Amino acid sequence: MSKSKFPSVIDIKSELKSKLIKPIYFLFGEDYFGINEATNFIKKTIEPFVLSDFNKENFYGSDIELSDIISSSRTFPFGDGKKLILVKKADELKFSAKDVDFINYIKTPSDFTVLIFLYEGKIGRTDVEPFKSLLKQGYLYESTELRGESLTKWIINFSEEKGKKISNQNAELLVDIVGDNRVLIEAQLEKIFEYLTDQSEITFEAIINLATKLKTYTIFDLFNALDNQQKENSLKIAHNLLDSSDIGLIGIVAMLNKHFTALLKIDELEKSTLTKEEKARITGTHPFYYQGLVKAARLYGSNQILKAIEAIYKADVLIKSSAIDEKTILSILIAEILPD
């Protein structure tokens, strides 16, 4: 994922913690989870300064004109304190370089009002008004889907805010099991927090034990079945993952590619003097699972591993170029990985 040229909604939390409260927050992007999370944090920070419910206003872009929003922003609050104005569905407002009143407001906003725009989707060009001024004044924040290191960092920070610790490795494990949907990850973390009660650290065992307790299959159950060449069980688990998890067929195929590519590295790694933790890091797995990879690599052999990777590539092509249903593609893939 390419680095965004805009400040991230993630930055808002640290800014507010350092007592930097801005008069305007224009939040946009394709990850509405991030927008909603940032909005809730802004509201939580600002609301102690909003001394009357009369000073809280919610508007919808489909029901109001931009000029009315600016007029309300300039109106003094009822009594002391600040006003908090939230504009939902701001993407339904008509923004234009002709909105001189809004552009002027961006440059000299009311110090007693905090105005939040929630704009779902991309905004297009930022070299035209009013986005040019919003960007220049530092009021424009983008919410992008988190992937890889950014997502694991979010998991670590979210857990810390709840009084729990999780290692980078176990955060990656959670993503492997749940997928990269932050709504689902948060839901799973909340279950883990409840499961841990007074325990402060989210361990590998806690993550796996909760999945077992909830009687849900994980991608690691599929790896284990395939590594032990249990064809019937592999089909059962794979179909269950397809039906009940958010990983989806593309995600399952991508994870299988990662797994069998790791198996291909085992022979060379076992000849090295690296520690088990270092070998696990290179193969992209948890140290707990590494010895299982060694056993699977020896059981398959390099030729069968290469054939499995070729079958995974064919499945990826079928997903993108055919109308064959997902369960059929998955069944064909497992049959080619584990031929009779």
Residue frames as qw, qx, qy, qz and C-alpha x, y, z in Angstrom:
[[0.000, 0.888, 0.460, 0.000, 0.00, 0.00, 0.00],
 [0.413, 0.468, -0.027, 0.781, 1.44, 3.37, -1.00],
 [0.281, -0.359, -0.468, 0.757, 1.93, 6.01, 1.65],
 [0.094, 0.852, 0.506, 0.091, -0.84, 8.58, 1.76],
 [0.344, 0.381, -0.023, 0.858, 0.03, 12.21, 1.07],
 [0.388, -0.673, -0.127, -0.617, -2.51, 13.27, 3.71],
 [0.185, -0.356, 0.711, -0.577, -2.32, 13.22, 7.50],
 [0.409, -0.179, -0.884, -0.139, -3.96, 10.09, 8.89],
 [0.583, -0.608, -0.185, -0.506, -6.98, 9.96, 11.20],
 [0.829, -0.247, -0.395, 0.310, -4.69, 7.93, 13.46],
 [0.394, 0.257, -0.242, 0.849, -2.71, 11.14, 14.14],
 [0.338, -0.645, -0.178, -0.662, -5.77, 12.80, 15.69],
 [0.791, -0.520, -0.321, 0.027, -5.58, 10.75, 18.88],
 [0.684, -0.140, -0.189, 0.690, -1.98, 11.74, 19.66],
 [0.117, 0.443, 0.086, 0.885, -2.72, 15.39, 18.80],
 [0.519, -0.650, -0.240, -0.500, -5.66, 15.50, 21.19],
 [0.820, -0.408, -0.296, 0.271, -3.66, 13.75, 23.91],
 [0.522, -0.019, -0.095, 0.847, -1.10, 16.56, 23.59],
 [0.006, -0.668, -0.428, 0.608, -3.95, 19.08, 24.09],
 [0.004, 0.198, -0.438, -0.877, -4.05, 20.17, 20.44],
 [0.361, 0.550, 0.720, -0.220, -7.72, 20.75, 19.65],
 [0.139, 0.016, 0.475, 0.869, -8.50, 22.02, 16.16],
 [0.399, 0.310, 0.261, -0.823, -11.62, 23.98, 15.17],
 [0.765, 0.384, -0.171, -0.488, -12.25, 21.85, 12.07],
 [0.424, -0.251, 0.862, 0.123, -11.81, 18.14, 11.38],
 [0.713, 0.419, -0.211, -0.521, -12.55, 16.99, 7.85],
 [0.488, -0.271, 0.829, 0.011, -12.32, 13.18, 7.96],
 [0.741, 0.450, -0.180, -0.465, -12.49, 11.29, 4.68],
 [0.008, 0.439, -0.890, -0.121, -11.54, 7.95, 3.19],
 [0.679, 0.028, -0.597, -0.427, -12.67, 4.44, 2.40],
 [0.450, -0.105, -0.822, 0.334, -12.15, 2.99, 5.88],
 [0.386, -0.647, -0.185, -0.631, -15.22, 4.12, 7.76],
 [0.786, -0.439, -0.375, 0.221, -14.11, 2.19, 10.85],
 [0.543, -0.026, -0.165, 0.823, -11.15, 4.56, 11.18],
 [0.085, -0.466, -0.166, -0.865, -13.35, 7.62, 10.60],
 [0.637, -0.596, -0.353, -0.338, -15.81, 6.46, 13.25],
 [0.766, -0.317, -0.332, 0.449, -13.05, 5.65, 15.75],
 [0.356, 0.140, -0.079, 0.921, -11.43, 9.08, 15.30],
 [0.291, -0.548, -0.270, -0.737, -14.82, 10.82, 15.59],
 [0.725, -0.563, -0.393, -0.048, -15.59, 9.06, 18.86],
 [0.658, -0.207, -0.251, 0.679, -12.22, 10.12, 20.28],
 [0.108, 0.334, 0.074, 0.933, -12.74, 13.75, 19.23],
 [0.498, -0.589, -0.340, -0.538, -16.22, 13.75, 20.81],
 [0.772, -0.441, -0.391, 0.238, -14.92, 12.14, 24.01],
 [0.517, -0.040, -0.157, 0.840, -12.21, 14.83, 24.25],
 [0.016, -0.332, -0.164, -0.929, -14.43, 17.79, 23.41],
 [0.451, -0.575, -0.595, -0.335, -17.64, 16.92, 25.28],
 [0.500, -0.489, -0.471, 0.538, -16.34, 17.98, 28.75],
 [0.169, -0.183, 0.033, 0.968, -16.05, 21.50, 27.29],
 [0.280, -0.326, -0.537, -0.726, -19.58, 21.38, 25.86],
 [0.044, 0.005, 0.684, -0.729, -21.60, 22.49, 28.88],
 [0.556, 0.299, 0.362, -0.686, -25.07, 22.25, 27.39],
 [0.537, 0.243, 0.786, 0.185, -26.84, 19.80, 25.08],
 [0.380, 0.862, 0.232, -0.244, -28.06, 22.87, 23.19],
 [0.035, 0.821, -0.465, -0.328, -24.46, 23.26, 21.98],
 [0.402, -0.142, 0.866, 0.261, -24.40, 19.85, 20.30],
 [0.620, 0.524, 0.014, -0.584, -25.68, 19.73, 16.73],
 [0.507, -0.050, 0.808, 0.296, -25.85, 16.86, 14.24],
 [0.502, 0.589, -0.109, -0.623, -26.44, 17.53, 10.55],
 [0.731, 0.146, 0.631, 0.215, -26.70, 15.30, 7.49],
 [0.177, -0.304, 0.455, 0.818, -25.19, 16.40, 4.20],
 [0.053, 0.352, 0.807, 0.471, -28.32, 15.33, 2.33],
 [0.169, -0.756, -0.632, 0.027, -30.57, 17.57, 4.45],
 [0.260, -0.862, -0.104, 0.422, -28.68, 20.84, 4.82],
 [0.526, 0.800, -0.050, 0.285, -26.79, 23.48, 2.88],
 [0.689, 0.058, -0.274, 0.668, -23.15, 24.24, 3.56],
 [0.020, 0.530, -0.054, 0.846, -24.03, 27.88, 4.25],
 [0.671, -0.599, -0.152, -0.410, -26.35, 26.80, 7.11],
 [0.877, -0.218, -0.264, 0.337, -23.55, 24.75, 8.68],
 [0.459, 0.260, -0.167, 0.833, -21.20, 27.73, 8.59],
 [0.288, -0.613, -0.075, -0.732, -23.87, 30.01, 10.01],
 [0.822, -0.516, -0.203, -0.129, -24.39, 27.63, 12.92],
 [0.795, -0.020, -0.232, 0.560, -20.62, 27.37, 13.45],
 [0.234, 0.391, -0.106, 0.884, -20.39, 31.16, 13.79],
 [0.506, -0.659, -0.216, -0.513, -23.31, 31.39, 16.22],
 [0.058, -0.508, 0.663, -0.546, -22.16, 31.75, 19.84],
 [0.401, -0.152, -0.900, 0.084, -22.79, 28.79, 22.13],
 [0.538, -0.681, -0.294, -0.400, -25.55, 28.77, 24.70],
 [0.679, -0.726, 0.089, 0.058, -23.80, 29.92, 27.86],
 [0.180, -0.762, 0.595, 0.182, -20.10, 29.15, 28.32],
 [0.708, -0.115, 0.685, 0.130, -17.98, 26.43, 26.79],
 [0.015, -0.299, 0.684, 0.666, -17.74, 25.16, 23.23],
 [0.778, 0.325, 0.083, -0.531, -20.09, 24.04, 20.47],
 [0.359, -0.209, 0.873, 0.255, -19.73, 20.62, 18.86],
 [0.666, 0.483, -0.010, -0.569, -21.12, 20.28, 15.33],
 [0.464, -0.145, 0.844, 0.226, -21.07, 16.92, 13.56],
 [0.576, 0.489, -0.201, -0.623, -21.83, 16.73, 9.81],
 [0.620, -0.037, 0.781, 0.062, -22.57, 13.15, 8.77],
 [0.622, 0.497, 0.560, 0.230, -22.68, 12.07, 5.13],
 [0.067, -0.765, 0.135, 0.626, -20.63, 15.12, 4.18],
 [0.301, -0.085, 0.743, 0.592, -19.99, 13.41, 0.83],
 [0.198, 0.639, 0.721, 0.182, -23.56, 14.38, -0.08],
 [0.047, -0.847, -0.111, 0.519, -22.79, 18.08, 0.31],
 [0.646, 0.665, 0.169, 0.336, -21.85, 20.03, -2.80],
 [0.484, -0.652, 0.119, 0.571, -18.36, 21.47, -2.25],
 [0.568, 0.705, 0.236, 0.352, -17.14, 24.06, -4.72],
 [0.498, 0.016, -0.061, 0.865, -14.41, 26.66, -5.19],
 [0.109, -0.565, -0.273, -0.771, -17.30, 29.13, -5.24],
 [0.611, -0.655, -0.445, 0.030, -18.01, 28.48, -1.54],
 [0.277, 0.603, -0.268, 0.698, -16.23, 31.68, -0.56],
 [0.540, -0.650, 0.148, -0.514, -17.95, 31.82, 2.84],
 [0.968, -0.248, -0.006, 0.040, -16.74, 28.30, 3.72],
 [0.732, 0.359, -0.178, 0.551, -13.21, 29.01, 2.45],
 [0.020, -0.684, 0.237, -0.690, -13.08, 32.16, 4.57],
 [0.768, -0.542, 0.094, -0.328, -14.35, 30.19, 7.57],
 [0.948, 0.022, -0.147, 0.282, -11.58, 27.62, 7.09],
 [0.484, 0.472, -0.230, 0.700, -9.04, 30.43, 7.27],
 [0.090, -0.314, 0.423, -0.845, -10.63, 32.15, 10.29],
 [0.515, -0.369, -0.750, -0.189, -12.83, 29.60, 12.12],
 [0.509, -0.708, 0.026, -0.488, -14.71, 30.30, 15.34],
 [0.213, 0.412, -0.787, 0.406, -12.59, 29.44, 18.37],
 [0.496, -0.135, 0.576, -0.636, -15.68, 28.31, 20.30],
 [0.876, 0.246, 0.062, -0.409, -16.78, 25.68, 17.74],
 [0.302, -0.320, 0.863, 0.247, -15.41, 22.25, 16.85],
 [0.714, 0.439, -0.044, -0.543, -16.78, 21.33, 13.43],
 [0.421, -0.241, 0.858, 0.171, -16.43, 17.72, 12.24],
 [0.673, 0.412, -0.261, -0.556, -17.15, 16.55, 8.69],
 [0.617, -0.134, 0.775, 0.025, -17.53, 12.82, 8.01],
 [0.545, 0.596, -0.310, -0.501, -16.91, 12.25, 4.30],
 [0.798, -0.083, 0.596, 0.027, -17.03, 8.64, 3.16],
 [0.777, 0.517, 0.265, 0.243, -14.83, 7.95, 0.12],
 [0.564, -0.049, 0.145, 0.811, -12.09, 9.80, -1.71],
 [0.065, 0.811, 0.246, -0.526, -12.24, 13.56, -2.23],
 [0.647, 0.675, 0.221, 0.278, -10.45, 13.71, -5.55],
 [0.492, 0.523, -0.110, 0.687, -8.29, 16.77, -6.18],
 [0.489, -0.703, -0.322, 0.403, -6.85, 18.76, -3.29],
 [0.382, -0.062, 0.158, 0.908, -5.36, 21.52, -5.42],
 [0.165, -0.489, -0.403, -0.755, -8.80, 23.14, -5.68],
 [0.220, -0.160, 0.484, -0.832, -10.90, 24.83, -3.01],
 [0.396, -0.831, 0.212, -0.329, -12.15, 24.21, -0.42],
 [0.967, -0.185, -0.062, 0.163, -9.89, 21.13, -0.01],
 [0.565, 0.508, -0.222, 0.611, -6.77, 23.17, -0.79],
 [0.187, -0.662, 0.274, -0.672, -7.39, 25.40, 2.24],
 [0.875, -0.415, 0.033, -0.248, -8.44, 22.47, 4.45],
 [0.916, 0.100, -0.159, 0.353, -5.17, 20.72, 3.66],
 [0.344, 0.587, -0.240, 0.692, -3.08, 23.89, 4.14],
 [0.401, -0.627, 0.234, -0.625, -4.64, 24.59, 7.55],
 [0.120, 0.249, -0.921, 0.273, -4.12, 20.98, 8.68],
 [0.592, 0.010, 0.400, -0.700, -7.81, 20.11, 8.96],
 [0.802, 0.292, -0.333, -0.400, -7.88, 17.31, 6.38],
 [0.387, -0.395, 0.822, -0.135, -7.40, 13.71, 7.58],
 [0.662, 0.224, -0.565, -0.438, -7.57, 10.49, 5.57],
 [0.696, -0.248, 0.608, -0.291, -8.73, 7.10, 6.81],
 [0.554, 0.422, -0.645, -0.315, -7.20, 4.27, 4.78],
 [0.967, -0.159, -0.142, -0.139, -7.58, 0.52, 5.21],
 [0.311, -0.731, 0.606, -0.050, -4.78, -0.67, 7.47],
 [0.943, 0.239, -0.232, -0.013, -2.59, -3.50, 6.23],
 [0.737, 0.294, -0.414, 0.446, 0.54, -5.28, 7.41],
 [0.448, -0.004, -0.479, 0.755, 2.63, -3.40, 9.96],
 [0.210, -0.282, 0.042, -0.935, 0.12, -0.57, 10.32],
 [0.728, -0.343, -0.376, -0.460, -2.62, -3.03, 11.26],
 [0.748, -0.196, -0.542, 0.329, -0.53, -4.89, 13.83],
 [0.227, 0.143, -0.320, 0.908, 0.53, -1.55, 15.33],
 [0.461, -0.355, -0.129, -0.803, -3.15, -0.60, 15.65],
 [0.805, -0.303, -0.497, -0.116, -3.89, -3.92, 17.41],
 [0.582, -0.047, -0.488, 0.649, -1.04, -3.29, 19.87],
 [0.017, -0.203, 0.165, -0.965, -2.21, 0.28, 20.58],
 [0.616, -0.355, -0.318, -0.627, -5.88, -0.74, 20.90],
 [0.783, -0.259, -0.548, 0.140, -4.92, -3.48, 23.37],
 [0.398, 0.051, -0.411, 0.819, -2.78, -1.07, 25.41],
 [0.277, -0.316, -0.017, -0.907, -5.72, 1.32, 25.72],
 [0.792, -0.339, -0.312, -0.400, -7.71, -1.57, 27.20],
 [0.506, -0.668, 0.487, -0.247, -4.93, -2.33, 29.68],
 [0.950, -0.001, 0.307, 0.061, -3.62, -5.38, 27.83],
 [0.082, -0.679, 0.601, 0.414, -0.31, -6.18, 26.15],
 [0.904, 0.315, 0.289, -0.014, 0.14, -8.11, 22.91],
 [0.467, -0.422, 0.504, 0.592, 3.40, -8.77, 21.08],
 [0.345, 0.532, -0.387, -0.669, 3.88, -7.86, 17.45],
 [0.116, 0.155, -0.953, -0.234, 4.09, -11.58, 16.64],
 [0.132, 0.366, 0.879, -0.276, 0.80, -12.40, 18.36],
 [0.335, 0.596, 0.133, -0.717, -0.87, -9.39, 16.72],
 [0.300, 0.394, -0.671, -0.552, 0.17, -10.83, 13.35],
 [0.002, 0.085, 0.996, -0.034, -1.21, -14.21, 14.44],
 [0.282, 0.499, 0.588, -0.571, -4.56, -12.59, 15.23],
 [0.387, 0.563, -0.244, -0.688, -4.68, -11.03, 11.76],
 [0.172, 0.226, -0.906, -0.314, -3.87, -14.42, 10.21],
 [0.076, 0.266, 0.934, -0.227, -6.78, -15.99, 12.10],
 [0.221, 0.640, 0.517, -0.524, -9.40, -13.25, 11.83],
 [0.449, 0.630, 0.417, 0.477, -8.43, -11.43, 8.63],
 [0.343, 0.022, -0.084, 0.935, -7.77, -7.70, 8.23],
 [0.246, -0.678, -0.427, -0.545, -11.30, -6.41, 8.88],
 [0.123, 0.284, -0.523, 0.794, -10.89, -4.13, 11.91],
 [0.647, -0.312, 0.019, -0.696, -14.52, -4.52, 12.99],
 [0.934, -0.096, -0.331, -0.097, -14.01, -8.28, 13.30],
 [0.566, 0.249, -0.533, 0.578, -10.58, -7.88, 14.90],
 [0.198, -0.387, 0.350, -0.830, -12.00, -5.53, 17.53],
 [0.821, -0.253, -0.094, -0.503, -14.85, -7.96, 18.24],
 [0.879, 0.045, -0.440, 0.178, -12.35, -10.81, 18.65],
 [0.312, 0.346, -0.491, 0.736, -10.14, -8.70, 20.92],
 [0.482, -0.407, 0.185, -0.753, -13.12, -7.83, 23.12],
 [0.936, -0.165, -0.232, -0.205, -13.81, -11.56, 23.53],
 [0.716, 0.202, -0.472, 0.473, -10.15, -12.13, 24.41],
 [0.040, -0.457, 0.377, -0.805, -10.22, -9.30, 26.99],
 [0.743, -0.341, 0.056, -0.574, -13.26, -10.91, 28.61],
 [0.943, 0.022, -0.330, 0.031, -11.64, -14.35, 28.46],
 [0.541, 0.345, -0.480, 0.597, -8.39, -13.13, 30.07],
 [0.503, -0.795, -0.340, -0.013, -10.11, -11.33, 32.97],
 [0.407, -0.884, 0.143, 0.181, -7.17, -10.26, 35.22],
 [0.770, -0.063, 0.344, 0.533, -4.40, -11.53, 32.92],
 [0.027, 0.818, -0.068, -0.571, -2.58, -8.57, 31.38],
 [0.023, -0.473, 0.677, 0.564, -0.90, -10.19, 28.37],
 [0.838, 0.370, 0.059, -0.396, -2.63, -11.57, 25.28],
 [0.382, -0.444, 0.780, 0.219, -0.60, -14.71, 24.71],
 [0.328, 0.215, -0.782, -0.484, -0.48, -17.15, 21.83],
 [0.092, -0.177, -0.966, 0.162, -2.26, -19.69, 24.04],
 [0.236, 0.441, 0.484, -0.718, -5.06, -17.24, 24.87],
 [0.409, 0.408, -0.332, -0.745, -5.76, -16.55, 21.19],
 [0.366, 0.117, -0.877, -0.288, -5.80, -20.24, 20.25],
 [0.025, -0.210, -0.892, 0.399, -7.72, -21.33, 23.36],
 [0.356, 0.401, 0.284, -0.795, -10.46, -18.79, 22.71],
 [0.477, 0.304, -0.546, -0.618, -10.85, -19.98, 19.11],
 [0.290, -0.009, -0.957, 0.001, -11.14, -23.54, 20.43],
 [0.103, 0.279, 0.706, -0.643, -13.58, -22.51, 23.15],
 [0.442, 0.435, 0.058, -0.782, -15.80, -20.79, 20.60],
 [0.688, 0.198, 0.695, 0.069, -15.59, -23.91, 18.41],
 [0.489, 0.832, -0.036, -0.260, -14.42, -21.92, 15.40],
 [0.862, 0.141, 0.206, 0.440, -11.92, -23.05, 12.81],
 [0.084, -0.870, 0.223, 0.433, -8.92, -20.89, 12.00],
 [0.618, 0.689, -0.360, -0.119, -6.59, -20.81, 9.01],
 [0.067, -0.568, 0.804, -0.161, -4.10, -22.65, 11.24],
 [0.728, 0.025, 0.623, -0.286, -6.51, -25.57, 11.57],
 [0.788, 0.593, 0.007, -0.164, -6.50, -25.77, 7.76],
 [0.258, 0.736, -0.623, 0.061, -2.70, -25.64, 7.67],
 [0.422, -0.374, 0.785, -0.256, -2.53, -28.42, 10.25],
 [0.826, 0.256, 0.436, -0.251, -4.93, -30.66, 8.32],
 [0.675, 0.708, -0.199, -0.059, -3.04, -30.07, 5.06],
 [0.030, 0.716, -0.683, 0.140, 0.35, -30.55, 6.73],
 [0.491, -0.195, 0.822, -0.212, -0.82, -33.92, 7.99],
 [0.221, 0.131, -0.764, -0.592, -2.29, -34.67, 4.54],
 [0.229, 0.354, 0.835, -0.354, -5.82, -35.17, 5.89],
 [0.010, 0.171, 0.565, 0.807, -7.82, -34.56, 2.74],
 [0.277, -0.615, -0.700, -0.236, -11.35, -35.01, 4.11],
 [0.395, -0.678, -0.375, 0.494, -10.65, -32.89, 7.18],
 [0.266, -0.202, 0.215, 0.918, -8.97, -30.21, 5.01],
 [0.092, -0.386, -0.619, -0.678, -12.09, -29.96, 2.84],
 [0.376, -0.691, -0.615, 0.052, -14.34, -29.73, 5.91],
 [0.393, -0.584, -0.180, 0.687, -12.27, -26.98, 7.53],
 [0.204, -0.027, 0.382, 0.901, -11.78, -25.05, 4.27],
 [0.169, -0.531, -0.641, -0.528, -15.52, -25.00, 3.55],
 [0.418, -0.713, -0.496, 0.267, -16.22, -23.95, 7.13],
 [0.356, -0.388, 0.024, 0.850, -13.76, -21.06, 6.83],
 [0.060, 0.213, 0.528, 0.820, -15.40, -20.00, 3.60],
 [0.305, -0.624, -0.643, -0.323, -18.85, -20.00, 5.22],
 [0.525, -0.748, -0.386, 0.125, -18.11, -18.58, 8.65],
 [0.518, -0.465, 0.000, 0.718, -15.04, -16.35, 8.51],
 [0.252, 0.912, 0.063, -0.319, -14.31, -13.00, 6.92],
 [0.448, -0.436, 0.572, 0.532, -11.14, -14.26, 5.23],
 [0.647, 0.625, -0.017, -0.436, -12.93, -15.17, 1.99],
 [0.941, 0.231, 0.179, 0.171, -11.61, -17.35, -0.81],
 [0.460, 0.780, -0.221, 0.363, -9.02, -14.81, -1.96],
 [0.328, -0.755, 0.460, -0.332, -7.73, -14.58, 1.61],
 [0.905, -0.208, 0.366, -0.057, -7.60, -18.37, 2.03],
 [0.844, 0.465, 0.042, 0.263, -5.71, -18.79, -1.24],
 [0.198, 0.842, -0.320, 0.387, -3.27, -16.00, -0.29],
 [0.560, -0.624, 0.479, -0.259, -2.62, -17.61, 3.10],
 [0.959, 0.038, 0.275, 0.059, -2.09, -21.03, 1.48],
 [0.640, 0.683, -0.136, 0.324, 0.41, -19.48, -0.91],
 [0.135, -0.806, 0.438, -0.374, 2.26, -17.95, 2.04],
 [0.805, -0.387, 0.412, -0.181, 2.21, -21.29, 3.88],
 [0.942, 0.206, 0.201, 0.170, 3.53, -23.47, 1.04],
 [0.425, 0.794, -0.242, 0.361, 6.12, -20.85, 0.09],
 [0.403, -0.721, 0.479, -0.297, 7.31, -21.09, 3.70],
 [0.937, -0.120, 0.328, -0.026, 7.50, -24.89, 3.41],
 [0.777, 0.577, -0.055, 0.246, 9.77, -24.43, 0.41],
 [0.108, 0.826, -0.398, 0.385, 12.27, -22.53, 2.58],
 [0.801, -0.541, 0.187, -0.178, 12.47, -25.13, 5.35],
 [0.950, 0.106, -0.029, 0.291, 15.16, -27.38, 3.88],
 [0.461, 0.584, -0.194, 0.639, 17.61, -24.49, 3.54],
 [0.350, -0.741, 0.195, -0.539, 16.72, -23.01, 6.93],
 [0.917, -0.387, 0.062, -0.073, 17.28, -26.32, 8.69],
 [0.832, 0.231, -0.115, 0.491, 20.85, -26.33, 7.38],
 [0.131, 0.730, -0.170, 0.648, 21.48, -22.91, 8.94],
 [0.427, -0.101, -0.659, 0.611, 22.51, -22.02, 12.50],
 [0.262, -0.409, -0.049, -0.873, 19.61, -19.62, 13.01],
 [0.211, 0.034, 0.775, -0.595, 17.42, -19.92, 16.13],
 [0.122, 0.464, 0.873, 0.090, 13.89, -21.28, 15.90],
 [0.077, 0.782, 0.355, -0.507, 12.54, -17.77, 16.46],
 [0.008, 0.568, -0.413, -0.712, 14.63, -16.40, 13.58],
 [0.080, 0.052, 0.902, 0.422, 13.55, -19.24, 11.30],
 [0.118, 0.624, 0.750, -0.186, 9.91, -18.66, 12.24],
 [0.071, 0.745, 0.068, -0.660, 10.26, -14.96, 11.42],
 [0.014, -0.353, 0.660, 0.663, 11.70, -15.74, 7.98],
 [0.013, -0.243, -0.923, -0.297, 8.86, -18.16, 7.20],
 [0.314, -0.272, -0.131, -0.900, 6.28, -15.70, 8.52],
 [0.686, -0.388, -0.578, -0.213, 4.91, -18.06, 11.15],
 [0.535, -0.731, 0.237, -0.351, 4.73, -18.25, 14.93],
 [0.074, 0.527, -0.832, 0.155, 7.61, -20.12, 16.67],
 [0.632, -0.065, 0.644, -0.426, 5.04, -22.48, 18.15],
 [0.835, 0.442, 0.185, -0.270, 4.16, -23.64, 14.61],
 [0.237, 0.746, -0.573, -0.243, 7.65, -23.78, 13.18],
 [0.297, -0.287, 0.911, 0.005, 8.39, -27.41, 14.09],
 [0.653, 0.416, 0.577, -0.260, 5.13, -28.37, 12.43],
 [0.495, 0.788, -0.200, -0.308, 6.38, -26.73, 9.24],
 [0.043, -0.569, 0.812, 0.120, 9.56, -28.80, 9.40],
 [0.498, 0.057, 0.853, -0.145, 7.53, -32.00, 9.74],
 [0.625, 0.634, 0.328, -0.314, 5.19, -30.99, 6.88],
 [0.307, 0.782, -0.445, -0.310, 8.07, -30.05, 4.56],
 [0.161, -0.370, 0.912, 0.077, 9.64, -33.46, 5.05],
 [0.553, 0.282, 0.746, -0.243, 6.30, -35.22, 4.53],
 [0.568, 0.747, 0.134, -0.318, 5.57, -33.38, 1.28],
 [0.678, -0.041, 0.425, 0.598, 9.02, -33.11, -0.27],
 [0.055, -0.465, 0.172, 0.866, 10.06, -30.25, -2.57],
 [0.023, -0.106, -0.758, -0.643, 8.37, -31.64, -5.71],
 [0.156, -0.607, -0.778, -0.055, 4.94, -31.91, -4.08],
 [0.170, -0.658, -0.276, 0.680, 5.33, -28.49, -2.47],
 [0.042, -0.264, 0.422, 0.866, 6.05, -26.98, -5.91],
 [0.113, -0.333, -0.825, -0.442, 2.98, -28.75, -7.32],
 [0.182, -0.678, -0.635, 0.322, 0.89, -27.32, -4.46],
 [0.112, -0.549, 0.016, 0.828, 2.14, -23.79, -5.22],
 [0.033, 0.012, -0.664, -0.747, 1.28, -24.33, -8.90],
 [0.155, -0.524, -0.827, -0.128, -2.24, -25.48, -7.89],
 [0.166, -0.676, -0.393, 0.600, -2.63, -22.35, -5.71],
 [0.051, -0.331, 0.327, 0.884, -1.63, -20.16, -8.67],
 [0.108, -0.238, -0.805, -0.533, -4.23, -21.92, -10.87],
 [0.179, -0.641, -0.717, 0.207, -6.89, -21.36, -8.20],
 [0.128, -0.571, -0.106, 0.804, -6.01, -17.66, -8.08],
 [0.041, 0.103, -0.577, -0.809, -6.45, -17.44, -11.85],
 [0.156, -0.429, -0.859, -0.234, -9.82, -19.24, -11.64],
 [0.148, -0.640, -0.527, 0.539, -11.06, -16.80, -8.98],
 [0.026, -0.562, 0.086, 0.822, -10.24, -13.82, -11.19],
 [0.185, 0.301, -0.589, -0.727, -11.25, -15.20, -14.58],
 [0.251, -0.177, -0.906, -0.290, -14.05, -17.75, -14.22],
 [0.543, -0.356, -0.048, -0.759, -17.64, -18.01, -13.01],
 [0.648, -0.116, -0.746, 0.098, -16.98, -21.21, -11.07],
 [0.545, -0.770, -0.103, -0.316, -18.40, -20.99, -7.53],
 [0.077, -0.767, 0.550, -0.321, -15.98, -20.55, -4.63],
 [0.764, -0.328, 0.513, -0.214, -16.53, -23.92, -2.94],
 [0.924, 0.363, 0.104, 0.059, -15.82, -25.74, -6.19],
 [0.409, 0.780, -0.367, 0.299, -12.58, -23.80, -6.72],
 [0.361, -0.647, 0.576, -0.345, -11.54, -24.54, -3.13],
 [0.910, -0.073, 0.380, -0.152, -12.39, -28.23, -3.49],
 [0.810, 0.556, -0.093, 0.163, -10.38, -28.48, -6.73],
 [0.124, 0.807, -0.471, 0.334, -7.44, -26.75, -5.06],
 [0.576, -0.495, 0.587, -0.280, -7.35, -29.10, -2.08],
 [0.951, 0.182, 0.242, -0.061, -7.75, -32.12, -4.37],
 [0.663, 0.668, -0.223, 0.254, -4.70, -30.97, -6.35],
 [0.131, -0.737, 0.554, -0.364, -2.67, -30.27, -3.19],
 [0.466, -0.256, 0.806, -0.261, -3.60, -33.68, -1.76],
 [0.626, 0.242, -0.533, -0.516, -4.17, -36.01, -4.72],
 [0.924, -0.198, 0.175, -0.277, -5.48, -39.52, -4.04]]
